[in-house]
Amino acid sequence: LYKVFKYKARESLPQNSIIYSLKQDNRRDVFNFCADELSSAILASTTDFENTVITNIPRRKLAINKYGYDHAKVLAKYLAKRLNVEYISLLRSKSQKSQKQMNSKQRLENVSFEIINEDLDLSNKTVIIVDDVVTTGTSMGVASLLIRSLGAKRIFGATMSIAYRDDKLILDTSDRFNK
């Protein structure tokens, strides 16, 4: 999982403001900043993007209607441009409820995606899935399984922030802002 920073809920931190702006403001400067930071995090680990495509965790239809855009899709497109790879929309959300206040079990029961084009062949492709925040990893995990069914060789997650709520996960929580 490529990430930029650790999200700390209910704290007035600049990085939290970036996430809120990404989700609600549809500002080009915020998307440019986020794509720059996320591409830097990815490029710190790899520069081999042969046969790589980028997609995103899709936003729920109700949220798209409310805000007028899918922030993860826009971010994924900006990121694809920076890494000079193709963006492909692979999934559509069928989830009815926001996952914001849910625990891991509730998220697993709620998350629902469908493949947009089941005839798409991702054999020998590396897929980078973009999301704004990874909390429990449920959305990323479910999306990965669906994308794997299309033949993807390797799958990576890329997120602006991690906000792990699962104490059983032992993951690197260092970030570019607080070393």
Salt bridges, closest charged atoms under 4 A:
ASP29 OD2 - ARG27 NH2 2.61
ASP36 OD1 - ARG82 NE 2.42
GLU37 OE1 - ARG176 NE 2.64
GLU114 OE2 - ARG92 NH1 2.65
ASP132 OD2 - LYS23 NZ 2.75
ASP132 OD2 - HIS71 NE2 3.01
ASP172 OD2 - LYS3 NZ 3.51
